[in-house]
Amino acid sequence: MRLEEAILQIIEQTRFDALTESEIDRIQTLLMHDAAMGSAAGGHPLVLSLIEDADGLLGDNGYTLLGNTQKCLSNDLAVQYNAMAVTVSIREDFVAGTHPGAILFPLLIAESERKTYAFDRRIESAALGLRLARLLNSRLGKALADKGFRATTVIGSIAGAGALAWLKEQSAEYVLKAMSAAASAASGLAYPFQEGSEEWLVQVPIAAQIANIASRNMKSLTYSHDQFLSGTYSLGSFLQMEFDPDMKLDLAQETDLLKIGVKRHPVNSFVQPVIEALLSMIETAVQEIIKVTVKVPVSYPKNAYLTHTGPFERPNLSLLSIPVSSAIAIARGGISYEDFQAANDPEILELAKRFEIIYDSELTSYDVRVTMHLQNGEQSAHVETAQFYPSLEDELKWIQDQHRHVLPWIDKLSKAWME
């Protein structure tokens, strides 16, 4: 089965009536989480820079800007702003190293403010976008990463275009045309994943804008590339991949919505459970720590960054490191994105060297066990994967506990999304 044929199957299967209560709950959980994290990060300079020259576009009416009391008359600018806000939080949704919601949700939120759509249709469109992103990441994500490109932006742009097309027209033909246009733009504009640089963040609003333009032009595409993922001059050929037209796809597994979770710390997905464990033991003084043993699943990536103890050419790269991110969290009593600027400080580097990372075959998914060996004994914490796959009720409580200042907007979004 070609990837394009699989997309048609996903479109046919993704209907609101076919979604389980758990799947609907998960979609809303992801949306609320990303919106809350974007609202909390709305004051970041990279986010505000997008509206610095928006004279005449800001006021009381228009499209919502996360974390900002003003609204925007420009759909394009609102989408870019919100995509930047979500991704700058570094606490967006996540699945297998990618973050589809950071691009998808700003597109759907803006379109839902442009025109009134039924709740069923919005949920259905979000489900489609997330499933498309999962399938594309399953089949293309590794090839993108191996060549140094960022899967989140390329895949998110294509899947986002498809979801937006479905919300607007509910037509499989237009979904494929919008995805084809986004794929051609993503192929042509793909550039290396500049880890640790601001380019890494700016890529996301650019990708969201590509999706927006692709869906806006879908009706004008008399001819489009019907094998834009697996044919000649396709994204697959750009990545030098060969697809077997008879390949088997397990769509139920490769598009499972319940496998998409939320990040609660501004670090790499694989680092966050370690931070969660450490924060539960945070009262321990740094000078009391002799060694910290971190056990992670054997499925964790064996890359240099994950176990890197610094120093880093760009301090932001330390969010990919278990030892350095953990050292910052211990030293600061918590961790924010701004804290990574201290990654190369001598006291942080010295503490990072006390970490030992062990790959444990008894652990799976994102489960971790962390033990602090202290001068007067030991402290241990076990964090299970389920921590990052909360129900909507649990997520809204966590948002309220952590970020009270964003709740008025979240309440408003929650009501509007459910009307």
N, C-alpha and C positions, 0 to 999 in steps of 0.2 A: 504494500500500500504506500503510495506517495504521501508526503507530508500534506500536500494540498488536499488530497482525498480525506486524510484524517481530520483536517480542519472542517471540511464539510460535514463529517460525521459528528464532530463536536458541536457545530452549530445546530444540527438536527436534534441532538440529545439534550442541549442546554435549554430547558424550558422551566419556568418558575414552578409549575405543578410537579415537575420531576425532581426538584431540589428537596433534600431532606431538611428537617428543622435545624439539624446541626450545621448543615452547609449554609443556610440562610443566616444563622447565628454567627458563623465564622466570618462571612462576608461583612456583616455589620461591625463585628469586632475589629476587623482589619481597618475598615473605613474610619471608625471612631478613633482608633489608636493613631493612625497616620495623621488624622486631622488634629488631634490633641498635640502630637509631637511637633507638627508643623506650626501650630499656634504658639507653642512654647518657644520655638526657634524664630518666630516672625521678626524679632528685632535684630537678627544677625546682619552684619554689614553687607554680606553677599546678597541677602534677600532684599534689604532696603535699597541697594544699588539699582535694582531693577525698576524702581518707581521714582528715583531721584529726579528724573527729567520728564515725569508723566504729567506735565502741566495741563490742566483742564480735564484730565481723565479721572481724577480722584474726587470723591465727594460722598454724599449720603446714599446714592443710588448706584445700582450696577451689580457687579460680581464681587463675591466675598474674597477678601484677602486674609488669609489665616493669620491670626494674632494681631490684626490691624483693625482699628475702629472704622477706618475709611473703606469705601468700596471703589471699584474700578469700572469705568465704562467700556474698557477693552477686554473682550473675551480672551484674546491671545495673551495679553499681559497678565491677566489674572491666572491663567493656566501656568504660565512660566513662573510667576511669583510663588504660587502654591506648591509647585513641583520643587522649586528651590528650597522653600521652607521645610518641606517634609524631609528632603535628603540632607539638608544641613543639620537637622536634628541628630542624624546618625542613629536614629532609633525607630526606623520605619519597619514595615512588614519584612519578612524574609522567608526564602525557600531555596535551599541548595545554593546559597551564596548570592542570590539575586533578590531584587526588591521591586516587583512589578507594580505594587500599589502606589509607589512614589510618583509614577507617571500616569497610571490608570485613573486613580481617584481624582486628581485635579481636573482631568479631562471630563469625567462624568459629573463632578460637582458643578463645573461651569456650565455644561450643557443643560443640566437640570435646572439651573437658574435662568438660562436663556429661554427655556420652554418648559411647560409643565408636562411631566410624564408620570404615569402610574407607578406606584411603588414596585409592583411585580416586574415591570419593564426595566426599572433601574437595577433591581437585584439581578435579574436575568442577564443584563448587559455586563454587570460587574463579574458575575460568574463566568460568562463567556471569556471576558478579557483575562481573568486569572487562569482559566483552564488553557487558553491559548498560550499564555506566557509559560505555564508549566510544561506543556508539550514542546515548545520551541527550546526551552532551556534543557529539557531532557535530551533532545536530539542535536542541538547546536551549541549549547553552553560550553561544553568542554573544548570544542574546536575554537570558539571565540577566545576563551581564556588562554589556551595553549599558544595562540598567536598574539597575545598581549592586549586583546580588545576587551572592553567591558560588556559582559553579557547583559547586565541590567538595562543599559541604555539602548542597545540594538534590539534586543528582544522586547523590552518594554514599549518601545516606539511602535513596533509592528503589532503587538497584541493590543496596545492602547488604541491604535487606529481601527482595528477590527471591532473592539468593544464599542467605541464611539459611533462607528458606522451602524452597528446593530441597534443602539439606542435611538439613533435618528430615524432609521428606515426599516429595521427588522427585515433585511434582505440579505440572503447569503451571497448574492451576486455583488452587492455593494461592499460587504465585509471583505471579500476576496480582493476587490479592486482597491479598497483603502489599504489593505495589508500589503498589496503588491507595490503601491506607490511608496509606502513607508519603507518597505524592504529595499527598494532601489535607492532611496535617500540614505538609509542607514548604511548600505554597502558603499555608496559613494563618499559618505562623510565619516566612515569609521576611522578612528585613529587610536593610537595606543592608549591603554588605560594608565593615565599618569598618577599612579598611586602616591598618596601623600601630598599632592599638589592641589591647588584650588581648581585646576582644570577638571579634576575628578568629580567635583561637586557641580561645576557649571555644565557638565555633559548632560545632566538630567533635565533641566528646563529646555535645553536645545532639543533633546529627544522628544519631549512632550510637545514642543512646537511642530516638529516633523509630523507627529501623529495627528495633530490638529489640522494641519494643512492637507495632509493626505486624505482625511475623511471629508474635508470641505470640497475637495476636487473630485471625489469619487464618481459623481454623476456625469462629469465631463469626460471621463475616460472611456471613449468608444472602444478602444483596444487596450488591453492590459496584459501583463505577463501572467499567463495561467499556470506557470510552473516557476513562480518567483522564489521558491525555496530550494527546489531540487533540480531545476532544468538548466539549460545553457544560459550563461550570464545571470545566474541567480545568486542569492546569498550563499547557497551551498557551494556553488562553483567559485565564488569570491573567496571562500574559506578553504578551497581545494578539497572539498569533500565529495565522495562518490556515494550515491544512494542506491540501494537495491530496491527496484520498484515492487518487489515481492516481500519486502521486509515486514516483520510482524511488530505491531504496536499494541501494547496493553494500555488502552486509553483510560480504563478505570484507575489504574495505578499512576499513569503518567500525567493525569489531570486531576488528581485527588485534591479537592479544596481544603480538606482538613489537615493537609501536610504543610499549609502555609501558616507561619506563626508570627509573633511580634517580638521586636527587640526592645528591651527595657534599659539598655545601657549603650552609650555611644561608642561601641567597639565592634570588632568583627563578630559575626554570628557565632563562631566557634569559641570566642573569648568570653562572650557574655555570661555563660553559666558559671565560669570560674569567678568572675567579678561578683555575681549573685551570691556565691558561696562565701567569698571573702567578706562581703558587706554584712553578712549575718554574724561575723566574728570580728567586726571592725574595731571593737574597743581595745584590742590588744595593742600595746605600745610597740613601735618599730624595733626598739632596742632589745625587746624580749624575744624576737624571732631569730631562731638559729637557722632554720631551713623550712621551706614550704614545698610539700610534695603534692603535685597535681596529677591525678589520674584521669585520662580522657579515653574515649572509645578508639579502637583501632581504625575505625572508619574516618577519623579526623585526618585532614590533609597532612602529609609529611613535608611541608614546605619550610623554608628557612625563616620566613617571617614569624610563623606561629611560635617558635621557640627562641627567637632572636632576643638577646639580652642587651642590645644596643652597643654603641651609640648609632643613631640614624642620620642619614644625610638630610632627610626631611622629618622633623619630629612627629608629624601627623601619621607617619608610617607605623608608629608604635601602637596604634589602635588595632593593628593586626597581630600584635605580640602578646602572648599570655604573660610572660614575666614582667615586661615593662608596664603594660596596662594595669596589671595587678599591683605592681609596686606603687604606681601613681594612686590607685584607689586606696591602698593602705595608708600611704603618707598623707593624702588629702582628706581621708574620711569619707570618700565618695569620688565620683569621677564625672567631669563634664568635658565637652569637646575642647574647650579652651585649655584644660589641664594638660593636654598632650604637648603643649609648648614646653613643658618642664621635662620631657622625656629624656633629654640628654644631661640633665642636672646630675652632678656626681652622686648625691645621696639616693637618687632614683636608680641609677645604674648599679650602685653597690647593692641595694636591696634586691634588684632583679636577678643578680647573680646567685641569690640564695634559693632560687626556684629550681625544682627538678620536675620535668614533664615525663610522665610514664604512660605509654599506650597500653591500655588494659583490655583484654579480650572479653572480659565479663561485662563491660559497659557498652551501651548501644546509643545510637542517635546523638543527642546532646547531653546525656547523663555525664556528670563529673563527680569526683570525690576529691576534696581538698583537705589536707592535714597541715596544720601549722605546728612545727616542732619548736616549743618554747623552752626557756631556761627552767621553768618550773612545771613542765608537763607538755601535754598536747591538746589541741583543739581541732575538731573535724567537722566538716559539713558535707552533705550529699545533696546535690541539686539534680532533680529529674527533669527530663525533657518537657513533661507536661506543664512545667512552670511557664513556658513561653507559648502555650496554646490555650489561653484562657477562654472562658465563655464570655459573652457580651456583658453579662451582669458583673462578673469578676473584673473584667477590663475597665468598665466604667467606674467601679469602686477604686481600682488602682489609680486611674486618672485623677479622680477626686482627691485621693490621699496625696498624690505627688504634685499635682498641678492645679491647684484651686483657681488660679487666675485665668485659666482657659475655659472653665466650665460654662460660663454663660453662652459662649459661642457653640460649644459642644452640645448643650441642651437644645439650642436652636436648630442645629444641623440634625440632631436625632429626631426631633419632631417633624422637620421638613422631610426627612428621608422616609419617615414612616407614614406620612399623610397619604 
